Amino acid sequence: MEKVACLTCRMIRRFVLAFGAGVLVMWQVTGTLPAETPNNGTWRGFMFVAMFFLVAGVFFRMREMRNRFRMRMRD
């Protein structure tokens, strides 16, 4: 039986789920979300940088997967 999703799709899905679960656990333990601290400016900046790299990584992976798909369809 063939797998439902490619390795990259599964890795992206697992990372997003793990990231969401980490935020949920942190919210339950501390009572605040990761960006809600007395010094909001610094943490908010770190969060924006982390989110930028997350979005950029997903974007480039999806682009790579689309190119691979097109190459397979040509053959």
N, C-alpha and C positions, 0 to 999 in steps of 0.2 A: 504494500500500500504506500502511496506517495504522500509525503508530508503536505500539510495544508498551506504553509507559508515558508518562504525562503528564510535562510539563517539570519539575514540582515533584518527582515521584518520582525522576526521573533525577538532579536536582540533589542530593537527599538521599542517594541511593545513591552518587554520585560523591564527595560530601563525606565520608561514612563510610569509603569505600574509601581516599580520600586520607589521612584521619586515621590509619587503621590502617597504611597504608604508611609514613607519617611516623614512627609509633611503632616500627615494625619496623626502619626504617633507623637511627633513633637508638639502638635497642637493639644493632644490629650494630656501629655505629661506636664507641659508648662502653662497651658491655658492661653497661650498667644501663638499667632502664626509666626513663621520664621522671620519675616520682615518687621514685626511689631516689637520694637525695643525702645528704651529711653533714647538711644542714639540712633534714630531712624535713618538719618542721612547715609551713614557708612554702610549699614546692613542693606539698605535699599539699593545702594550702588552695587554691592556685591551680588545681590539677587538679580539685578538687571544684567550684569555681566554673565552670570551663570545661565540665565534664561536665553541670552543672546547666543551663547555657545551651544546650548541645547537645540535651539531652533536652527542655527546654522548647520550643526551636525546632522540633524534630521533632513534638512533641505538637501545637503550635498549627498547624503546616502540615497535619498529618493531619486535624485538626478542620476546617480550612478546606476541604480536599479533600473530606471527607465531606459538608459542607454544599453544596458545588458539585454533587456527585453527586446529592444529594437534590433539588436544584433542577432538575437536568436530567431526573430521573425523573418529576417532577411535570408537566413540559411534554409 
